[in-house]
Amino acid sequence: MNISLTGRNIELTDAIKQHMTASIEALKKYNMDIISANVVASSQHKKGKEHFNVEFVLNLPQKHTIVISQNDADLYAALDIATERAEKALRRLHDKEVDHQKVGLNAEKAEDVCVKAVAHEMDDEIVPVELELYKPREVEDVLNDLKESDKMFEIFIDNEGKTRVLYKRKDGKFGLY
């Protein structure tokens, strides 16, 4: 891995260079074969205050370049935050590569599952039920069903073809949408 450390409007001391190098070395644990890493630290004076900008540019093989820029009043804090963001980006790429290659979609399709056999193995009986949602119903019939059940609401289609909701209110009365 090629490491390039650059300072703009700032002199890079040995301590700053060591911190930058350690930050880049921490990114090796993701095994992403980083081709090159460029770290640019710059200083700017705005409104009488000095703040620092740290930019990481990581070149990965067969992938896009990762660029991370971080501003802070403290150079070391900016470096640490930029390192955390770079680790997060590399972790996402690493997890995407590792997780998505375990089972392919074609392997899942190739697995034949017989629903009847699975149901028989579970010793449960599957009984098809015709949904009553699409049958037109009278409001009075739905009201009687709702009074007899513990349900809080009932969705149905009325005789005019409109989807309606009949619900129990807190005061014991019923509402209709």
C-alpha positions as protocol buffer text, in pm:
chain_id: "A"
residue {
  index: 1
  type: MET
  ca { x: 0 y: 0 z: 0 }
}
residue {
  index: 2
  type: ASN
  ca { x: 129 y: 342 z: -95 }
}
residue {
  index: 3
  type: ILE
  ca { x: 77 y: 603 z: 175 }
}
residue {
  index: 4
  type: SER
  ca { x: 98 y: 971 z: 93 }
}
residue {
  index: 5
  type: LEU
  ca { x: 86 y: 1233 z: 370 }
}
residue {
  index: 6
  type: THR
  ca { x: 39 y: 1596 z: 268 }
}
residue {
  index: 7
  type: GLY
  ca { x: 6 y: 1917 z: 466 }
}
residue {
  index: 8
  type: ARG
  ca { x: -145 y: 2234 z: 322 }
}
residue {
  index: 9
  type: ASN
  ca { x: -83 y: 2552 z: 515 }
}
residue {
  index: 10
  type: ILE
  ca { x: 40 y: 2334 z: 799 }
}
residue {
  index: 11
  type: GLU
  ca { x: 373 y: 2177 z: 882 }
}
residue {
  index: 12
  type: LEU
  ca { x: 346 y: 1804 z: 947 }
}
residue {
  index: 13
  type: THR
  ca { x: 547 y: 1719 z: 1255 }
}
residue {
  index: 14
  type: ASP
  ca { x: 671 y: 1370 z: 1330 }
}
residue {
  index: 15
  type: ALA
  ca { x: 390 y: 1319 z: 1584 }
}
residue {
  index: 16
  type: ILE
  ca { x: 125 y: 1416 z: 1329 }
}
residue {
  index: 17
  type: LYS
  ca { x: 284 y: 1189 z: 1066 }
}
residue {
  index: 18
  type: GLN
  ca { x: 291 y: 899 z: 1312 }
}
residue {
  index: 19
  type: HIS
  ca { x: -75 y: 954 z: 1400 }
}
residue {
  index: 20
  type: MET
  ca { x: -173 y: 966 z: 1031 }
}
residue {
  index: 21
  type: THR
  ca { x: 27 y: 652 z: 953 }
}
residue {
  index: 22
  type: ALA
  ca { x: -125 y: 469 z: 1250 }
}
residue {
  index: 23
  type: SER
  ca { x: -472 y: 571 z: 1130 }
}
residue {
  index: 24
  type: ILE
  ca { x: -405 y: 428 z: 783 }
}
residue {
  index: 25
  type: GLU
  ca { x: -250 y: 112 z: 926 }
}
residue {
  index: 26
  type: ALA
  ca { x: -568 y: 55 z: 1131 }
}
residue {
  index: 27
  type: LEU
  ca { x: -760 y: 25 z: 804 }
}
residue {
  index: 28
  type: LYS
  ca { x: -563 y: -284 z: 698 }
}
residue {
  index: 29
  type: LYS
  ca { x: -764 y: -510 z: 930 }
}
residue {
  index: 30
  type: TYR
  ca { x: -1053 y: -518 z: 680 }
}
residue {
  index: 31
  type: ASN
  ca { x: -838 y: -699 z: 420 }
}
residue {
  index: 32
  type: MET
  ca { x: -964 y: -482 z: 137 }
}
residue {
  index: 33
  type: ASP
  ca { x: -625 y: -463 z: -43 }
}
residue {
  index: 34
  type: ILE
  ca { x: -595 y: -86 z: -31 }
}
residue {
  index: 35
  type: ILE
  ca { x: -380 y: 19 z: -327 }
}
residue {
  index: 36
  type: SER
  ca { x: -303 y: 369 z: -206 }
}
residue {
  index: 37
  type: ALA
  ca { x: -403 y: 598 z: 75 }
}
residue {
  index: 38
  type: ASN
  ca { x: -365 y: 973 z: 53 }
}
residue {
  index: 39
  type: VAL
  ca { x: -408 y: 1185 z: 365 }
}
residue {
  index: 40
  type: VAL
  ca { x: -427 y: 1560 z: 319 }
}
residue {
  index: 41
  type: ALA
  ca { x: -432 y: 1782 z: 627 }
}
residue {
  index: 42
  type: SER
  ca { x: -502 y: 2150 z: 579 }
}
residue {
  index: 43
  type: SER
  ca { x: -542 y: 2450 z: 806 }
}
residue {
  index: 44
  type: GLN
  ca { x: -773 y: 2743 z: 749 }
}
residue {
  index: 45
  type: HIS
  ca { x: -834 y: 3064 z: 938 }
}
residue {
  index: 46
  type: LYS
  ca { x: -1195 y: 3177 z: 941 }
}
residue {
  index: 47
  type: LYS
  ca { x: -1326 y: 3459 z: 1158 }
}
residue {
  index: 48
  type: GLY
  ca { x: -1005 y: 3465 z: 1356 }
}
residue {
  index: 49
  type: LYS
  ca { x: -1026 y: 3095 z: 1444 }
}
residue {
  index: 50
  type: GLU
  ca { x: -816 y: 2816 z: 1306 }
}
residue {
  index: 51
  type: HIS
  ca { x: -980 y: 2491 z: 1202 }
}
residue {
  index: 52
  type: PHE
  ca { x: -841 y: 2184 z: 1034 }
}
residue {
  index: 53
  type: ASN
  ca { x: -963 y: 1975 z: 745 }
}
residue {
  index: 54
  type: VAL
  ca { x: -848 y: 1613 z: 701 }
}
residue {
  index: 55
  type: GLU
  ca { x: -920 y: 1430 z: 377 }
}
residue {
  index: 56
  type: PHE
  ca { x: -869 y: 1056 z: 324 }
}
residue {
  index: 57
  type: VAL
  ca { x: -861 y: 919 z: -31 }
}
residue {
  index: 58
  type: LEU
  ca { x: -851 y: 538 z: -39 }
}
residue {
  index: 59
  type: ASN
  ca { x: -807 y: 360 z: -372 }
}
residue {
  index: 60
  type: LEU
  ca { x: -938 y: 3 z: -375 }
}
residue {
  index: 61
  type: PRO
  ca { x: -897 y: -251 z: -656 }
}
residue {
  index: 62
  type: GLN
  ca { x: -1203 y: -304 z: -878 }
}
residue {
  index: 63
  type: LYS
  ca { x: -1405 y: -63 z: -668 }
}
residue {
  index: 64
  type: HIS
  ca { x: -1473 y: 304 z: -641 }
}
residue {
  index: 65
  type: THR
  ca { x: -1242 y: 537 z: -458 }
}
residue {
  index: 66
  type: ILE
  ca { x: -1346 y: 621 z: -103 }
}
residue {
  index: 67
  type: VAL
  ca { x: -1311 y: 991 z: -20 }
}
residue {
  index: 68
  type: ILE
  ca { x: -1369 y: 1113 z: 334 }
}
residue {
  index: 69
  type: SER
  ca { x: -1338 y: 1475 z: 441 }
}
residue {
  index: 70
  type: GLN
  ca { x: -1362 y: 1587 z: 804 }
}
residue {
  index: 71
  type: ASN
  ca { x: -1345 y: 1936 z: 961 }
}
residue {
  index: 72
  type: ASP
  ca { x: -1269 y: 2006 z: 1325 }
}
residue {
  index: 73
  type: ALA
  ca { x: -1106 y: 2266 z: 1548 }
}
residue {
  index: 74
  type: ASP
  ca { x: -848 y: 2007 z: 1658 }
}
residue {
  index: 75
  type: LEU
  ca { x: -630 y: 1828 z: 1404 }
}
residue {
  index: 76
  type: TYR
  ca { x: -608 y: 1503 z: 1602 }
}
residue {
  index: 77
  type: ALA
  ca { x: -985 y: 1494 z: 1655 }
}
residue {
  index: 78
  type: ALA
  ca { x: -1040 y: 1546 z: 1281 }
}
residue {
  index: 79
  type: LEU
  ca { x: -798 y: 1259 z: 1209 }
}
residue {
  index: 80
  type: ASP
  ca { x: -973 y: 1028 z: 1455 }
}
residue {
  index: 81
  type: ILE
  ca { x: -1322 y: 1104 z: 1323 }
}
residue {
  index: 82
  type: ALA
  ca { x: -1207 y: 1062 z: 962 }
}
residue {
  index: 83
  type: THR
  ca { x: -1048 y: 728 z: 1056 }
}
residue {
  index: 84
  type: GLU
  ca { x: -1373 y: 610 z: 1214 }
}
residue {
  index: 85
  type: ARG
  ca { x: -1568 y: 710 z: 903 }
}
residue {
  index: 86
  type: ALA
  ca { x: -1317 y: 529 z: 679 }
}
residue {
  index: 87
  type: GLU
  ca { x: -1343 y: 218 z: 897 }
}
residue {
  index: 88
  type: LYS
  ca { x: -1721 y: 231 z: 871 }
}
residue {
  index: 89
  type: ALA
  ca { x: -1706 y: 256 z: 491 }
}
residue {
  index: 90
  type: LEU
  ca { x: -1457 y: -31 z: 464 }
}
residue {
  index: 91
  type: ARG
  ca { x: -1659 y: -243 z: 707 }
}
residue {
  index: 92
  type: ARG
  ca { x: -1968 y: -194 z: 490 }
}
residue {
  index: 93
  type: LEU
  ca { x: -1780 y: -297 z: 177 }
}
residue {
  index: 94
  type: HIS
  ca { x: -1623 y: -595 z: 354 }
}
residue {
  index: 95
  type: ASP
  ca { x: -1957 y: -713 z: 495 }
}
residue {
  index: 96
  type: LYS
  ca { x: -2122 y: -671 z: 157 }
}
residue {
  index: 97
  type: GLU
  ca { x: -1858 y: -888 z: -10 }
}
residue {
  index: 98
  type: VAL
  ca { x: -1859 y: -1155 z: 261 }
}
residue {
  index: 99
  type: ASP
  ca { x: -2234 y: -1178 z: 327 }
}
residue {
  index: 100
  type: HIS
  ca { x: -2365 y: -1158 z: -27 }
}
residue {
  index: 101
  type: GLN
  ca { x: -2155 y: -1440 z: -164 }
}
residue {
  index: 102
  type: LYS
  ca { x: -2260 y: -1710 z: 84 }
}
residue {
  index: 103
  type: VAL
  ca { x: -2578 y: -1832 z: -87 }
}
residue {
  index: 104
  type: GLY
  ca { x: -2666 y: -1747 z: -441 }
}
residue {
  index: 105
  type: LEU
  ca { x: -3019 y: -1693 z: -562 }
}
residue {
  index: 106
  type: ASN
  ca { x: -2991 y: -1981 z: -808 }
}
residue {
  index: 107
  type: ALA
  ca { x: -2895 y: -2218 z: -527 }
}
residue {
  index: 108
  type: GLU
  ca { x: -3209 y: -2117 z: -340 }
}
residue {
  index: 109
  type: LYS
  ca { x: -3421 y: -2169 z: -652 }
}
residue {
  index: 110
  type: ALA
  ca { x: -3271 y: -2511 z: -708 }
}
residue {
  index: 111
  type: GLU
  ca { x: -3398 y: -2626 z: -370 }
}
residue {
  index: 112
  type: ASP
  ca { x: -3736 y: -2788 z: -435 }
}
residue {
  index: 113
  type: VAL
  ca { x: -3978 y: -2759 z: -147 }
}
residue {
  index: 114
  type: CYS
  ca { x: -4308 y: -2942 z: -156 }
}
residue {
  index: 115
  type: VAL
  ca { x: -4562 y: -2754 z: 51 }
}
residue {
  index: 116
  type: LYS
  ca { x: -4778 y: -3062 z: 105 }
}
residue {
  index: 117
  type: ALA
  ca { x: -4482 y: -3265 z: 230 }
}
residue {
  index: 118
  type: VAL
  ca { x: -4374 y: -2989 z: 468 }
}
residue {
  index: 119
  type: ALA
  ca { x: -4727 y: -2953 z: 602 }
}
residue {
  index: 120
  type: HIS
  ca { x: -4752 y: -3330 z: 649 }
}
residue {
  index: 121
  type: GLU
  ca { x: -4420 y: -3335 z: 836 }
}
residue {
  index: 122
  type: MET
  ca { x: -4541 y: -3061 z: 1068 }
}
residue {
  index: 123
  type: ASP
  ca { x: -4854 y: -3263 z: 1149 }
}
residue {
  index: 124
  type: ASP
  ca { x: -5062 y: -2953 z: 1089 }
}
residue {
  index: 125
  type: GLU
  ca { x: -5351 y: -2946 z: 855 }
}
residue {
  index: 126
  type: ILE
  ca { x: -5360 y: -2656 z: 612 }
}
residue {
  index: 127
  type: VAL
  ca { x: -5715 y: -2570 z: 515 }
}
residue {
  index: 128
  type: PRO
  ca { x: -5766 y: -2314 z: 239 }
}
residue {
  index: 129
  type: VAL
  ca { x: -6006 y: -2038 z: 344 }
}
residue {
  index: 130
  type: GLU
  ca { x: -6191 y: -1807 z: 110 }
}
residue {
  index: 131
  type: LEU
  ca { x: -6139 y: -1447 z: 208 }
}
residue {
  index: 132
  type: GLU
  ca { x: -6455 y: -1260 z: 291 }
}
residue {
  index: 133
  type: LEU
  ca { x: -6295 y: -920 z: 243 }
}
residue {
  index: 134
  type: TYR
  ca { x: -6390 y: -900 z: -124 }
}
residue {
  index: 135
  type: LYS
  ca { x: -6753 y: -1001 z: -84 }
}
residue {
  index: 136
  type: PRO
  ca { x: -6995 y: -707 z: -52 }
}
residue {
  index: 137
  type: ARG
  ca { x: -7159 y: -689 z: 292 }
}
residue {
  index: 138
  type: GLU
  ca { x: -7425 y: -483 z: 462 }
}
residue {
  index: 139
  type: VAL
  ca { x: -7321 y: -246 z: 741 }
}
residue {
  index: 140
  type: GLU
  ca { x: -7574 y: -404 z: 978 }
}
residue {
  index: 141
  type: ASP
  ca { x: -7424 y: -753 z: 925 }
}
residue {
  index: 142
  type: VAL
  ca { x: -7075 y: -626 z: 994 }
}
residue {
  index: 143
  type: LEU
  ca { x: -7201 y: -439 z: 1302 }
}
residue {
  index: 144
  type: ASN
  ca { x: -7354 y: -759 z: 1443 }
}
residue {
  index: 145
  type: ASP
  ca { x: -7032 y: -952 z: 1375 }
}
residue {
  index: 146
  type: LEU
  ca { x: -6825 y: -681 z: 1543 }
}
residue {
  index: 147
  type: LYS
  ca { x: -7050 y: -678 z: 1853 }
}
residue {
  index: 148
  type: GLU
  ca { x: -7016 y: -1056 z: 1893 }
}
residue {
  index: 149
  type: SER
  ca { x: -6637 y: -1062 z: 1851 }
}
residue {
  index: 150
  type: ASP
  ca { x: -6348 y: -914 z: 2046 }
}
residue {
  index: 151
  type: LYS
  ca { x: -6218 y: -728 z: 1741 }
}
residue {
  index: 152
  type: MET
  ca { x: -6172 y: -353 z: 1756 }
}
residue {
  index: 153
  type: PHE
  ca { x: -6249 y: -294 z: 1387 }
}
residue {
  index: 154
  type: GLU
  ca { x: -6364 y: -469 z: 1072 }
}
residue {
  index: 155
  type: ILE
  ca { x: -6267 y: -386 z: 713 }
}
residue {
  index: 156
  type: PHE
  ca { x: -6522 y: -471 z: 445 }
}
residue {
  index: 157
  type: ILE
  ca { x: -6661 y: -372 z: 106 }
}
residue {
  index: 158
  type: ASP
  ca { x: -7014 y: -236 z: 106 }
}
residue {
  index: 159
  type: ASN
  ca { x: -7278 y: -293 z: -164 }
}
residue {
  index: 160
  type: GLU
  ca { x: -7162 y: 19 z: -351 }
}
residue {
  index: 161
  type: GLY
  ca { x: -6810 y: -127 z: -389 }
}
residue {
  index: 162
  type: LYS
  ca { x: -6644 y: 110 z: -140 }
}
residue {
  index: 163
  type: THR
  ca { x: -6392 y: -19 z: 113 }
}
residue {
  index: 164
  type: ARG
  ca { x: -6524 y: 68 z: 458 }
}
residue {
  index: 165
  type: VAL
  ca { x: -6401 y: 35 z: 818 }
}
residue {
  index: 166
  type: LEU
  ca { x: -6636 y: -15 z: 1109 }
}
residue {
  index: 167
  type: TYR
  ca { x: -6469 y: 36 z: 1448 }
}
residue {
  index: 168
  type: LYS
  ca { x: -6550 y: 45 z: 1820 }
}
residue {
  index: 169
  type: ARG
  ca { x: -6509 y: 382 z: 1984 }
}
residue {
  index: 170
  type: LYS
  ca { x: -6399 y: 441 z: 2341 }
}
residue {
  index: 171
  type: ASP
  ca { x: -6742 y: 564 z: 2442 }
}
residue {
  index: 172
  type: GLY
  ca { x: -6903 y: 231 z: 2342 }
}
residue {
  index: 173
  type: LYS
  ca { x: -7047 y: 357 z: 2014 }
}
residue {
  index: 174
  type: PHE
  ca { x: -6935 y: 254 z: 1666 }
}
residue {
  index: 175
  type: GLY
  ca { x: -6770 y: 460 z: 1394 }
}
residue {
  index: 176
  type: LEU
  ca { x: -6778 y: 406 z: 1017 }
}
residue {
  index: 177
  type: TYR
  ca { x: -6526 y: 526 z: 761 }
}
